């Protein structure tokens, strides 16, 4: 079961003016499953996105990049689960384009104004006919309140739906930010997450929106790892409809920008952490803080070295304070001039290592006490600068192997 992930309460998800969501059943993989999501955006909405850097990126990722580059006025998104449409070549592109064409026809927009997304099994043909046939039902279901249903529709091996919502005052106007995400395995994002959609009714310039998509991804979805595998389909989309009526956020030094950025980051981090809490087979939620670095990048490198280590993750599953594995990971991280004599390693409130070795005050009983907890913080103090970064991960359990061994069945 997910680690301390609150049950989703639909009443806590604020509708975003200018965004409607509709769900339907196409039976892409499982008959009767509600597995197709359509999001319709109001005219004038601005959209930004970041996508996987996996060279085998899926057909819908390729089309999304193309459509975002051609049109600045995206009007709809369509998502299917059960099939990733990755590793499918030109045929996969044609099938994704067919879905865009069909949805555009129903909504009286251009195909380039539609962004397609897929998630599921790789290297299998996408059943585009089933998805096209389901589009009328999804359109008939469109409503601004269907965020919780949308979160469930995009799940694959997820145990629980993931959604978050915030409201903030910007220029005297109440601005809403609501989002959903999915992911539980094949999580080690490199630019984005498996699938994440965040919408706001704030008025934001296109340039600022694109910068915020990358900035928030780096500090949320790009700061999580379940298993070290970067998906072929990673996509994070940020939508701003402008319906709140605030003065356009374009100045990155303004108080309005800072307030909006912080609220947006809070939503993105909640969604990203939910993915880790629901990591395949997870029993522990781990926060890795790296402080005192020369740069954010080197702090991130140390954090990821710890967070993606199978040896560390299995030790945490067993509640075994085999903490030399953490030192090992720090040592092979991509920080060439790291002086291990100056750093400190903390497990919760316990000093584990300093001056290049085991802390004189550390006892096995202290480590065992912390390792028994469901939520554990590892802190590495590099003591060589003022930068910091945080990475979130989970443990590796027996169930992780079972889930992935049986995924296609």
C-alpha positions, 0 to 999 in steps of 0.5 A: 500500500502507498506510504502515508498517501492520503486518500484522494478527496475530490471536494479538495480539488478546485476546478480551474476555469477554462479546463474541462475533463472527460473520461471514457472506456476504450478497453485499450488493455482491460475491458471496461476500464475507463482509460481515456481522458480528454481535456478541453482548454478554453480559447486563449489558454497557454501551454508549456511542456517538458518531455523525456530525454529518452532517445526511444521517446514514444510517438505521442511525445514526438507529436507533442513537441511538434505541435507545441512548436507549430501552434501556440494555441493548444485547445485539447489534450488526449491521454490513454493508458494501457499502451505506451505507443513507444517503440512503434516507429512510423506506424505509431506516429500515424496512429497517434496522429489519427487520434489527434485528427479525430479529436480535432474534428469533434472539437472543431479545432486543428489537429496541431491544437491537440496534444496526445499522450500514452502510457502503458506497455512498450513495443506493442501497436496502439489500438487507435480504433478503440480510442477514436471510438471512445472519444465521443463518450469522453467529450460527452463527459466533459466537466470542470469538476472531473479532476479525481476521475481524471487522476484515476483514468491515467493510472497504470500500476499505480495503487492510488490516484494522485492529485493536488490543488492550491489557491493563492491571491495574486494581484487581488485575484484568487488564482487556482492551481490544480494538477494530476500525475501518474507513475509508480514504476519506471520512474527516474525522470530526465526532464519530466515525470511519467505523466503530469498535468497542472492547470491554473487560471492565472494569466502568465506570459508564455515565456514565464510559463515555459521557464516555470515548467522546467524550473518546477519539474527540476525541483519536483518530478526531476527530483524523484526516483523509484528504480532508476529507469527513465520512461519513454513517455515522460511528459509534464504539461503546464496550462494557464487559461488566464481566466482568473483575470489577474494582471499578466505575470511576466516580471520574474522579480515581482511579488506576484511571480514569487507567490505564484511560483511557490504555489505552483511548486507546492502542487508539483512537489505534492504530485511528485512525492505522491508518485514515490509514496505509491512506488511499486511495492514501496514500504518506505518513503525516503527524503535525501537532503544534500546541503552545503554544496558548491552548486545545486547540480552537485547536490542533486548528483549526490542525492540521486546517487543515494536515492537510486542505489539498489543496495541502499533501497533494499537495506531500507526495506529490511530496516537494516542500518547498513549505512556504509552503502550511503558512503559508497554512493556519495563516493561514486557520485559525479563530484570529482573534487569531493573531500570526504574528510569534511562531510557529514552524514545524518540518518534522521537526527542521528550523526552517522559519519564524519571526518571520513568515517563512522561518527564516534557517537554513532551506535547501531541501536540509533540507526535501527531506531530510525530505520524502523520508521516508514518515513526516513530522512537522510541528510548529507552535509558537504560543507563546501558551499551554500547550495542545497537540493532534495531528492525523494525515493522509496525502498525496493521490496519483494513486491517490486519484483513481483509487480514488474515480472507480471506487468504484461499479464 
